[in-house]
Amino acid sequence: MMITATTLVALAACGQKLKESQVPAAAKAAFEKKYPGLKGSWEKEGTNYEVNFKQGASPMSAVIDNNGTIVETETSIHVSDLPKAVRDYMKKHYAGTKIKEAAKIVKSNGDVNYEAEVNHKDVIFDANGKFIREAKD
């Protein structure tokens, strides 16, 4: 799977777009500290703020709360980089359906999840590739 600019568009499609001036200083400071020198586009996601950006060649996003705590980060990955258990689950439960996008999600506590997008749904797995849930994209 090719990672393209559409990944950022897909990540940005979830929330309300914001001007950087509308983002709390603590959220901006947390982003700048964790990812110095990078620029991103901001949006409101529930009570949090999401910034979409590129680190190297990888499209990413970070969800940050009002206090500047990074709740989670999401990095686009190649479908082939999903754990084998995830790919096997997807072949069995979504036979004949192409995975549109894949991502690795790291929560603030260090927990890792994987996400496979099919048919406008995000299928979420734990670090070992065990199915957790399906969510509308």
C-alpha positions in Angstrom: 0.0 0.0 0.0 1.3 3.4 -0.8 1.1 6.0 1.9 0.0 9.3 0.3 -1.4 12.7 1.1 -4.8 11.1 1.2 -3.8 9.6 4.6 -3.6 13.1 6.1 -6.9 14.0 4.5 -8.5 10.9 5.9 -7.0 11.6 9.3 -8.2 15.2 9.2 -11.7 14.2 8.1 -12.8 13.3 11.6 -12.9 16.7 13.4 -13.6 20.4 13.1 -10.6 22.3 11.5 -9.1 25.0 13.6 -6.7 27.8 13.1 -3.6 27.5 15.1 -4.7 30.6 17.1 -7.7 28.5 18.3 -5.6 25.8 19.9 -4.7 26.1 23.6 -1.1 27.1 24.3 -0.5 24.0 26.3 -1.5 21.7 23.4 0.7 23.7 20.9 3.6 23.6 23.4 3.3 19.8 23.9 3.4 19.3 20.1 6.4 21.6 19.6 8.3 19.9 22.5 7.7 16.4 21.2 8.1 17.2 17.5 10.4 20.3 17.3 10.4 22.2 14.0 7.4 20.3 12.6 4.3 22.1 11.4 0.8 20.6 11.3 -2.9 21.2 10.8 -5.1 21.3 13.8 -8.7 20.2 14.5 -11.0 19.7 17.4 -11.7 16.0 18.2 -14.3 15.8 21.0 -12.7 17.6 24.0 -9.2 17.1 22.6 -7.1 18.6 19.8 -5.6 16.7 17.0 -2.6 17.8 14.9 -1.9 16.1 11.6 1.7 16.3 10.4 4.5 14.5 8.6 7.6 13.1 10.4 10.0 12.1 7.7 8.0 10.3 5.1 5.3 9.1 7.6 2.0 10.9 7.9 1.1 11.1 11.6 -1.3 12.6 14.0 -1.2 13.4 17.7 -4.2 13.8 20.0 -3.5 16.3 22.8 -5.8 17.4 25.6 -6.3 20.9 27.0 -3.5 20.5 29.5 -0.9 19.5 26.9 -0.9 15.8 27.5 -0.4 13.7 24.4 -3.3 11.2 24.6 -2.1 9.1 21.6 -0.1 9.3 18.4 -1.0 7.6 15.1 1.5 6.7 12.4 0.5 5.5 9.0 2.2 2.2 8.1 2.2 -0.1 5.1 -0.5 -2.8 5.3 2.4 -5.4 5.1 3.7 -3.9 8.4 0.5 -4.9 10.3 1.1 -7.9 12.6 0.5 -11.2 10.9 -2.5 -11.9 13.3 -4.1 -8.7 12.1 -3.6 -9.5 8.4 -5.0 -13.1 9.0 -8.0 -11.7 10.9 -8.7 -9.3 8.1 -8.4 -12.0 5.4 -10.9 -14.2 7.3 -13.4 -11.6 8.4 -13.2 -9.2 5.4 -12.4 -11.6 2.6 -12.0 -9.9 -0.7 -11.9 -6.5 0.8 -8.8 -4.4 0.4 -7.3 -2.6 3.4 -7.3 1.1 2.4 -5.0 2.3 5.1 -3.1 1.0 8.1 -1.8 2.7 11.2 0.1 2.1 14.5 -1.5 3.9 17.5 0.5 4.5 20.6 -1.5 5.5 23.7 0.0 7.8 26.4 0.5 4.8 28.7 2.6 3.1 26.0 -0.1 0.6 24.9 0.0 -0.1 21.2 -3.0 -0.7 18.9 -3.2 -1.3 15.2 -5.8 0.0 12.9 -6.9 -1.3 9.5 -9.4 0.8 7.5 -11.9 -1.0 5.2 -15.2 0.1 3.9 -15.1 3.4 5.9 -14.6 1.5 9.1 -11.6 1.3 11.3 -10.9 -2.2 12.7 -8.8 -1.9 15.9 -6.5 -4.5 17.3 -4.2 -4.8 20.3 -0.4 -5.0 20.1 -0.7 -8.8 19.6 -3.1 -8.5 16.8 -6.2 -9.5 18.8 -9.5 -7.8 17.5 -10.8 -5.1 19.9 -13.5 -3.3 18.0 -14.8 -1.8 14.8 -15.5 1.9 14.6 -17.0 4.1 11.9 -14.2 6.1 10.1 
